[in-house]
């Protein structure tokens, strides 16, 4: 069984850890020092052996007390078969009547114990049977009482059968795929249930550096219901994960294999992100720690709803090539060119600077993209455009770049 949490090594080949010892005093009694050294080594060996046997006994206890999805994973991971296609997964129909939304941030923080009790019933173990005697395992978040589950795509990739197990009760359900977005590492599953406890989703836009957060999931595939504590290290971090640029939250909360798809929770017991990756490895003889990466709920929500409504993801687009620019102390998005046969082709010109979209200032590509995603395909976005020293209002109906790419 493969426990999934995406990770990214720093640039360059990982280097081994080098231990350096410094002697601060000269030994005066070589024989006595040698005796102490031998005795010390013997004691250390006994401690290591005892610790190893103790850990093995603990592991055997864990294995004996849990079955199925909660069994520990072998150390050898399995890759996705070259012949595997997403159609090999079990699929179900989309439902336009179901929509996810965020709630207002709580008024008063609650204790970590209360957070755990509130959120645990909404976190699950997701197991993807690879069909070759192996399986991958991760975590997920209950989005609705009717059985919609949020998780990472990389957990279910390569799977042919899916199972969801509640971390609070270990009740298990067969799951089907509603939709997925490989680039964003998101997927929506559905189980046949009508009594689940949905997580409270809250805007990740209100997070700030230093805010307390908690990760709840299924590390190692069998340490189910584990909660770790940390802070928001950065509310906006552009990181390349598996060759893709992703805008993610950075947290110091410990994330391990099996945490993927789990919940990052604020101090009010509300889910503000989906844990997805971590930066790990060794750089300049230093072990990298405390760099967990999380998909912000506010960024994910438009895509999750699109998948639930249509079974597909989307990319709401204007039809421009652009870059960030600053003119006369004004930041905006500079239009390099427009793409033929797109809505922008007749409305925007090379050299235009988009200052705002739907009343939101757009100093960065990230900000503009957020507005486009929230607006959605087929809806009009109202732009404020600087052209030849004059600010113009321009309305453009967004199209789906993914659909057009498939047709080309």
N, C-alpha and C positions, 0 to 999 in steps of 0.2 A: 504494500500500500504506500502511495506517495503522499506525504503531507505537503500541501502547497502554501507557500508564501513567496511571491516574486522577490527577487533580490537583484541588486546591481553591484558588481565589484567596481572599485575605483579604476581609473584608467591605468593601463599597464598591467603587467603580470603580478599577481599577489606574491608577497615576499614572506619567507618564514620568520617566525618570531625569534629574535636573538636575545638571550638572557646574558646580562653582564654582571659579574660579581666583582666587588671591590673589597680588598683586604685593608682593614683600618689599623691593625696592630700585628706586631711580629710575635709568633708563637715562641714561648720560652721553654716549654717541655714537650719536645716532639713525640716521645712515647705516650705521654698522657693525652696529647692532642689526638694521636692516632687511635687510642683506645676510645676516646669520646666520639671520634668520627665513626668508628665501626658500630658502637652502640647506637649512635644517632641514626645511622643508615638502617640498622635492624629495626629500630622503633618506627622509623618512617615507613619501611616496607610493611610492617605489621599494621600500621594505620591505613595504608593504601589498600591492603588486602581486605581488612575489615570493612572499610568503606565500600569497596567494590562488592563484597558479599552482601552488605546491607542494601545497596542499591539494587542488586539482582533480586533480593528477596522482595523489596518494595515493588519492583517491576512485575515480578511474578504475581504479587498480590493484586496489582492493578489489572493485569491480564485476566486473572481469575475472576475478578469482580465485574468485568464488563465484557460484552461480546459484540460481534458485528462491527458497526462503524467505530466503536470505541477501542478496538484492538490496536496495539502499537504497530507502527509501520516498520517494515524492513528498511535497512539503510540504503539499499540500491533502488534509486528512483526509476520509474518507467517512463519512456518517452511516448509521444503521440504517434500512432501508426501513420505511415506515409499515405496509406489508402483511406484513412479516416476522413469522413465528411460530416458537417454539422447535421445533415439529414439522418445520420446514424443515431442521433439523440432522440429520445421520446418527446414529441411535440404536442402542444395543445393550442386551442384557438385563443385569439386575443379578445379583449372585452372593452369596447369604447366607453362603457358605463362606469368603469372603475378608474379613479384618479387618486394619486397620492399628493399630499400637501404638507407643508411645514406648519407647526404650531408656534405660537408666541413663546418666547423664552420665559422660563419660570421666574417667579418673583423672588423666591428665596431658595438659596442652595440647600440641598439635603445631604445627609451624611453618606459616606461611601457604602456603608452597610445598607442603607435605604436604596441607594442607586442600584446596588447589586440585586436586591430583592425585586426591584421594579423592572429591571431590564432583562434579567436572566430568562424569564419565560418567553422573551421575544428573540432569543438567539438560538440558532440551530447548528447541527453538524450536517454538512452536505457531503455525501459520498457518491463518486462517479465510478461505476464499474466499467473497467476498460475492455471487458469482454475477452481477456486473455489470461484470466486468473489473477489479475492485479486490479487495484483501484486507487483513485486519488481522493483525498479528503481535505476539506476546508470548513469554513464557517458560513453562516448566512444570517440574515435579519428578517424577521416576520414583518411584512409591511401592512397586511390587512388580516382581519379575523377570518376572511374567506379563503386564506391560504396562499396569498402571493408572497414570495420570498425573494429578497435581494441578495445577490452574491457576486463573486468575481467570475468572469468568463474562463480564466485560466484553470479554475477548479474543474469545470465540467468539460473542458476541451479534451477530446479523445474518448469521452464516455459513450456508452451505449445504453446504460440504465442508471437512473438516479434515485437516491434515497435521501430523505430528510429526517433527521432525528432531533427531537426536542432536547436541549441540554438540561432542562429543568426536570423532565419526567422520563426521558429516553423513549417516549412514544415515537414510532417510526411511520413514515408515509412514503409511498411511491411518488416521485415528482416528475413533472414534465416541464419542458422549456416553453416559455411564452415568447421570449426574444432575447437577443444578446447584442453586444457591441464589443468586438474584439479589441479595437483600438483603445477604447476607454476602459477595457477590462471590467465590463458590467454585464450582468445577466439577470433576468427575471424568471423565476420558477413558479410553478403552481402545484399545490397539493390539494387533495380532496378533503377539505376540512372546513368547518364553519364556526369553530369555537376557539380559534387561536388567539393569543394575546399580541396585538400589534404593538410595535415600538412607537413611541412618540418621536416624530422627526422634527428637528428644529434647524433654523437657518445657520449655516456655517459662516455666513458673512459677519456675524456678530462676535466671532472668536478673535481674541487678541493674544499676542505673545505673553506667556505667563499664566494663561487661564488653565485651571486644573481640568484634566480629561482622564477617562478611564477606558481601557480596551477590554472587551469581554468577548471570548471566543473559545476555540477548541484547539489550543496549541498541542503539537505533536500528534494530533488525531485521537488522543485518548485522555488528555488532561482536560476533560470537558468542564465548561463552566469556570474557566480561569479568568480572573480579573487582574489587570495590572494598572498601575497609576503613573501618571506623568503630567506634563504640561504641553501646551502648544508652543513649539519652538519657532514656528513660522506659519502664518496663516495662508501664505501664498508662496509656493516654491515650485519652480519649473524644473522638473527632473526627467532625465531620459531613462525610461524603464523598458528593457528589452527592445531598444532601438526606437522607441516612441517618446516624444515629448509629452509629458503629462503635467497639468497644473494640480498640485497636491498640497495637503496640509502636512506639516512636519511635526512629529511629536516625539517626546522622550519616553513615552509609555512602551514597555517591552513588547515586541511583536516577534513571534516565532512561527516556524512552519506549522500550518494548521489554522493560524489566525486569519488567513486570507478570507475576505468576505464577511468578517465579523464586524462588531459595532465599536465605534469610537463615541463615547458618551460624555456630555458636558456635566457640570456640577449640579444640574437640575434633573438628571436622569433622562435626558433626551439625546437621541442619536443624531450626531452632527457629521458623521463620516463613516465610510466603509473601508476598513483596513485592507491594504492591497500589497504593500511592498516594504522593503527596508534597504538601506544602503549598508553593506557589510563587507568585511575583508580586512586587509592589513595594508596600510600605506605608510611608508617611511618608518617601518618598524613599530608602528602604532596600530593597535587593534581599534577598529571603528565600532563604536557602540552608541546606542540611544538615538538612532536616526530612522525612526519609523515613518512610513508614508501612507497617507490616507486620502481617499477620494472624498472631496467635500460634498455634502448632501445638496447644497444649493446648486452646485455644478451638475450633479448627477440627475436631479429631479426631472428636468425636461426630457431627458433620454429615457428614463425609467417609465414615465408616462407615455411616451411615444411607443415604447415596446409593448406596454400593456394594452394600448389602444389599437395598435396596428400589427404587432408581432415583428416589427422592423425598427431599426434605429434610423436616425436621419442626420443631416448636416444642413441646417438652414443657412443659405448663402445669398450674397448680393451678386456675385459674379465679377469680382475684381481681384487683381494682384495689387498688394499694398504693403506699406511699411510704416512704422512709427516715425513721426517727424515733429519738429518744433519750429514754428515760424513766428518771429516777433513775440517771444515768450508765451506763445500759444501752442499747446501740445495737441496733436490729433493724428489721424490716420491718413497718410498720403496715398492717393490713388496713382499707382504706377501705370496700370492699364486696365481695360475692361475686357471681359471674355465675350466673344461673339455669341449671339443667341442666348444671352442671359438678361435678366431684368435690368442690370446696371448698364448694359451696352447703350441704351438710348437715354439714360438719365444722368450718368456720371461721365466725367471727362478726365483725361490724364492731367495731373497737377491739382485736382480737387483735394481738399483736406476736410475730412469728416471730423467735425468738432464734437458732435453729440448724436445720440440715437435714442429716440423715444424719451427725450429730455434728460438722458444720462450722459454726462461728459465722457468722451472716449479718448483718453490720453494714451491708451495702450491697446494692442490687439486683443489681449485677454478681455478687457472691458467690453470692447465692441462685440466679440464673439459671444460673451455672456448675454448681451442684449438680444442678439440674433437668435440664440438658442431659446431664450425665454419667449420671444415673439412667435417662433414656429413657422413651418412651411405653409405657404398659401396666405399668410397674413402680411399686412403692410407695416414696414418700419419707417418711422418718420425721422429723417436725417436733417441735421444742420450742417451745411457744407460751405466752406470758404472757397470762393472762386473769384479770381481777379480782384481781390480786396473787398469783395461783397459777400455777405453771409446769406445763403439761399436755403429755403425749406424744400426738401425733396423727399417724396414718398416713393418707396420701392417695395413691391411684393416679393417676398422671399421664395426661392425655389430650393429643391433638395439636390444638393451636389452629389450625394450618393446615388440617387436614381438616375441622374444624367450620366454619371460615370459608367453605370451598368449598361446604359443604352448605346454608349459609344463603341 
